Amino acid sequence: MPRARLRRRARLRRRAALLAGLGVLLVAIAGAVIVVRGGPGNVSHPGVRFVPQAPPTLGPIRQRLFAWPTYGYTPDRTRVIGASIAPPFDVRWASHGSALLEFPPVIWGDSLYVLDDSGLLRSLDAPTGHTRWVRRVGRLAAASPAVGTGGVYAPLLIGPRGSGRVVALDRLSGRVQWSHELSSRTESSPLLIDGVLYVGSEDGRIYALDAATGHVVWTYKAGAAVKGGLALKDGVLYVGDYSGTMYALRRTDGALKWKVGTSGARFGLGSGTFYSTPAVAFGRVYAGNTDDRVYSFAADSGKLAWASQTGDYVYASPAVEDVTGLGPTAYVGSYDGSFYAFDAQSGRVRWRYRAGGKISGSPTIVGRVVYFSDLGTRTTIGLDVVDGHRVWSFPDGAFNPIVTDGHLLYLNGYSTLYGLEPTQPRAPSAAAPPGRPGGGSAGTGHRHRGRRGLR
């Protein structure tokens, strides 16, 4: 056979082999997209260790010095408070800003500390909304600060000099106490426990910092970006990363107890990530994932208890509670526009509320109402925790809407922070004098009576 023809045939064979290889690769990638984007559906192992716990006591808050010190309220980040404050509400005050309020304030006594996305940290008087001090601590932020007896701590994506960092300030004056530069940006809402601050960063490094000095106590290197906050239960820290891996670390030294992956990290296709800050309850770890599912792992071993499908990404962090009249339940919204109540043991959907927009932020349970914001419609909605019927809504909100001290409900709008008070019953109008329409008074100007929540 002529050499030219042999060379041509060899080229054709190589081309055919190359095309076949590309075909196999494309099929594999398509399969990966199906696995990562949609996931393998629902998985349930309800026999995995589950520890019952008592429902919270409902009633007025009687603490002498109330604190909502961290994102999620408690170290386990379950996002539940048994306060008896309930809708409907009126606006007592509104503090307007120009930057996005992606994460809610923290509370120490009668002070609120709110960090907006432009890196501006403000201290507000909680009863009135008046500004006590303002400090620009950076140029970009996307987290709640933490607060304690020693100060208030702000995590920054971009600090004053362009790097990620954590800044500690005096609570009363706003004076900077220390500033610690990190190896990368951070949008991890810090956890403050016993004088140590725990925070993640975008290069996967998890820091334990001395809250008094900013000095590093220990670090742990995860496999990908750590954007959510760390949750703590029984001396163990829990956090997920952007490879779809969940970690359990010993609090004292950062030693790894276990780590477990999910299907979302296959082929490195950028979905299946944990942005969600985990909640720890019932001996389980709960977190949303961008593979459209909500996960529950055994807290002591990392064993998968369940993974339940929604219709789109789950950026949000769950609120978890043993609800009287319903049972242990994990509440979370999805980017599919629906808000879900899952059986916390099995992952079965107890009820679903179709909000109609896109739910990106996390809920909070206050008393018998679970609140969330709809980014698509920029509204905040309160649902009955037992059956999911709507009991209240408000015409502002985008991400993580609610904290409370039991006296007022503090609501994060898109760029405005509101102080809401329960609507007081109105006395019947007195008989009008001759020649005048019905009586009644207009109310005080600072109460914004025109911005009442919608039923």
N, C-alpha and C positions, 0 to 999 in steps of 0.2 A: 504494500500500500504506500503511495507517495507520502513523503514526510510532511508536506503541507497539509494533506488530508488528515494525517495522524495528529498533527498539532491542532488543527481545527476541531477534531473530535475530542481531543483532551480538553480544549477550552470549553466546549459544550458540556462535557461531563462536570467540569469544575463549576460552570455557571448553574447547571441543574442542581448540583449539591448545595451551592450557595443559596439558591432560591428555596430549596427544601428546608435548609436550616433557618432561613428567614421566616418561612411559613410556620415551622415549629415554634420559633420564638414569638411570633405574633399570636399564635394560639395560646401559648403560655401566658403572655401578657394579658390577652383578653380574659383568660381564665382568672388571672390574678386580679384584674379589675372587678370581675364578678365577685370573687371571694372578699376582696378588701372593701369594695363599695357597699355590697349588700350583706356580706358576711354569710355564715352558714345557717342563719336563722336562729331560732330560740333553742337554748340549751338549759336544762333544769336538772339539778341534783339536790332536791330539797332535804335529803338525808345528811348533807354536809353539816357539820357542827353549827348549831343555832342556839343562842343563849337568850331565853326570855328576860325581859326587863320591864319594870313597872312604868306605866304612863306617867308623864310629868304632872305635878300637882297644879291645878288651875286656880288662879286667884290673883289678888293685887300683889305687886312687888313691894316688899317691906325692908329691903336692904338699906342700911344707913348710907353707904356709899355704893351706888350701883355702877357696874362696869360692863360694857360690851367691848371687850378688849381686843378682839381679833375678828377677822372675816369668818363668819359662821358661828360666832358667839362663844362657843366652848372649844376646848382643845381638840375634841373629837369631831368638830365641824359638822354636827348634825343639824344645825340651823333651826333649833326648836327652842321656844321660850313659852312658859306656861302663864304669861301675863293675861289678865282678864280684859284688857283694852280691846274693843271690838267696834266694827263699823255700825252705822255710817259715821263719816268724819267731815269736819270743816277744816279749812286751812287757817291755822293761827298765824303763821308767818311763811315767807318765801325768801330764800337767799339766792339771788340770780348770779350766774357766772357766764363766761363766754366759751368755756371749754367743756368737752364731753365729761359727764360723770359716769364712768363705767362701773365703778365699785363704790359700795356704801361707806359712810363714815364709821368710826369707832367712837365709843362713849366712855368717858371717865367722869363720874359725878354729874355735874351740870354743864359739862363741856363736850362738844362734838369736835372731832378732827376729821376733816375731809380732804382727800388728795385727788385733784382732777387730772385729766389726761395731759395737761400742759406742764405738769410738774409743780403746780401751785398748791401749797398746803395751807389750810385755813383752820383756825380755832374759832368756833362759834359758841355763843351762849345758848344752851339747849332750850330754855323756856321761851326766849325771845327771838332767836336767830341772829342777834347782833354779833358783828365780827369783833373778836378780841385781839387777834393778831393774824397776819398773813406773811408767809415766807415762801419765796421761790426757791425750791430745793433742787430743781432740775429742769430739763426741757421736754421730757416725755415720761409718762407713768401710766400704768394700767393695773393697779392693785389697791387694796385697802391698806392703810398703815396699821401698826399695832401700837397699843398704849399700855403703860403700866406705871408703877410708882416712880420709876426712874426717868421716864420720859415718853416721847412718842417717836416711832421709828418708821421712816418712809423708804420703801423700795423704789428704785428708779430704773427705767429702761435706758434713759440717757441722762446723765448727771450734768453738772455745770461745765465739765471739761470733756464731755462727749462719751464717757464710759458709764457702764452700769455700776450702781453703788447703792449702799444703804446709808441713810443719814439719820442720826439721832438728835432730837431737839428737846429742850426744856419744855414741859407741858404748859407752864404759866406764861413764859415770855416768848417762846419760839426761838430762843437763842440756840445755835448749833452747838452740840456737845462733842460730837465726833462724826466723821464721815469715812466710810470704808469702801475703797474701790474694789469691785469684783472683777473676776476674769472675763466676764461677759455681761450682757444686759440681764435685767431681772424684771419679771412681772408676777412674781410669786408673793402672794400676801403672807407676810411673816407671822410666825407663831412665837410668842414670848412665854417661856416657862422657866420659873426659878432662876431668873437672871441670865438666861441664855436665849438668844434669838435664832430661830431656824428658818432658812430661806433657800430656795432653789434658784438656778440661773440657766441661761439659754445654752451654755456649753455643757450642760449636764452636771455641773458641780453643785453639790448641796453643802451649805455652810451652817455650822453652829458658831455663832459669834457671841462673845461676852458682851452683854447689854450695857455694861458700865463703861467699857473702853473701846469696843469694836474689834478687839483682838480675836483671831481665829482660835476656836477651841478644837474643832476637828472639821474635816471635809470628807465627802464621799463623792466619787465620780460615777454618775449614772451613764447609761449608754447613749442618751440623746437629751435634747432640751427638756428641762424641768420648768414648766410654766405655771402649774397649779401650786397651791399651798400644800404644806405638810400637815397631816392630821396626827394626833397623839392619843393613844389609849394604852394604859397599863405599861408604861415605859417603852413603848414601841412607836416609832414614827412610820407613817404610811404615805407614799406619794407615787404618782405615775409619771411617765416620761413620753416623749414624742416618738419613741419606737414602739409604743403600745405595751410597755412593760410596767408592771406594778411592783414596788419595792416595799419591804419591811426592814427598818434599820433600828438597831438598839440606840435609844436616845442618848445614853451617857457617852458613847464613843463612836457612833456611826457605823458599828459593825453590822454587816449584812446578816439578817436572819433568814430571809427568803426573797426570791424574785420570781415572777411568773410572766410569761408573754401572752399575747393574744394574736389572732390571725391577721390583725390589721397591719402588721409591720412587714408582711411578705413583699418581696421584690422592691422594697424601698419606695413605694408609690405615694408616700406623703399623706395617706389616710390611716385610720386606725390608731390615732394618737390620743393620749390622755392630756387634754387641757383642763379637765374637771379636777377640782380639789376633792379628794375622797372624803366620805363620811364614814365613821366607824361606830357601829351599834350592833347589838345582838350577836357579838362574836364574829361579825362579818365586816368587810370593807366594801363600800359601794361607790361607784364612779361611772360617769358617762364617758363615751368614747366616740371619736369621729368615724368609726365604722358603723354608725347608726344604732349602736346597742348600749344598754346599761348593764354593767357587770356587778356581780357580787362574789367576793372571794372569802374563804375562811381566814380570819385574822391570824390564827396561830400557825397556819401551814401554807397559805396561798392557794389552796385547792379551789378550783372553780365551782361555785355553788349554782350560779345561773348567769345566763346572758340573754337579755330580752331585746328583741328587735323593735325599733321605731321606724319612721319613714325617712329620716334624715339624720344629719350630724347631731350628737348630743355633747355640746360644749359645757352644759350646765352641771353644777354640783348638786347632788340629791339632798333633800331634807328627809330625815328618817325619824319615825316616831311610832310607838305603840299607841294606837288611837283607840280610845274607848268607843265601843260600838262598831269597830271595823277590824282592829288587830294591827300587828306590826306592818308598817307600810313605808315604802320609799317613794317620794314624790319628786318628779323632775320633768322639765319641758324639753322638747326637741325642736330642731330647726324645721321640722315638718309642720309646725304650727299647732301641735297638740301638746297638752299637758297630761301626764300620765301618773296614775297611782298604781304602783306595783306591790303585790304581796312580797314583803321583805324576805320571806323564807323561800318561796318557790319561784318568784319572778313573774307569776301570773298577773295579768292586768286586771285590777279591781274595777277601775273606771277610767274613762278618758274624756277630757274636755277639749273640744276643738276651738281654739282661739282664733284661728284663721290667718295668722301672720307668720312670724318666725320668732321662736323663743330661743334666745342665746344665753341669757343670764340665769341665775340660780334663784330658787324659791326660799321663802322663810315662813315657818309656821309660828303664828302668834295666837295662843289660845286654841280656838276651834276653827281658825281660818288659815289657809295657806295662800300666800301672796306671791305673784310672779309678774314680770313685765313682758310685754310683747313688742319686740323690736320692730316688727313689720307695721304695726298700727300705732306704736308709741303710746300705749296705754298700760296701766297697771290693773290687775284683776285679783280679787279675793274670792276663793272658792271654799265651800264647806268641806272640811277634811274627810267627812264620812261618805258623802255621796257625790261630791264634785259639782254641786249646783252653784251658780254664781251668786254671791251675796253682796258684792260691791265692786265698783271699778272707778278709775280715776284717769282723766285725760292727759296723762304725761307718764313717762317711764320708758326705759329702753333695755336695761340690762339687769342689774342686781338691786332690787328696789327698796327693801325694808330693813330697818333696825328699830328698836324701841327701848325705852326705859320704863315702860308701864304707865307713864303719864301722857306722853305724846308718841305718835307714830312718825318716824322720820323717813320720808320717801324720796328716793333719788329719781328726779326727772331726767330728761336728756341733758340738760345743763343747769337745772335749778334744783336746789334741795328744799323740801317742804317740811314744815312742822305741822302735823295734823292732830287735831283734838277731837274726841268723840262729840258728835252733835248733841247738844243739850235739848231736852224737850222744851218746846216753846209754849209759854203761857197763852191762853186764849186772849185775843185782842179785846181791849176795853171798848165799850160803846163809844162811837164817834160823836163828837159835839155836832150840833146842828150845822148844816152847810158844809161839812167836811166828809171826805171818804173815810173808810175804815182806819182804825188807829194802829198802834204798834210802833216800834222804834227800829231804826236802821242798823243798829249795832255799831261797834267800834271799828274804826278804819283799819287797824292792823290785822283784823281777823279775816280779810279777804273772803267775805261771805259769798261772793260770786263764783269762787272756785270750789264748790262743794263736790264731793265724790258722786258719781252717777250710779244709780241703782240699776 
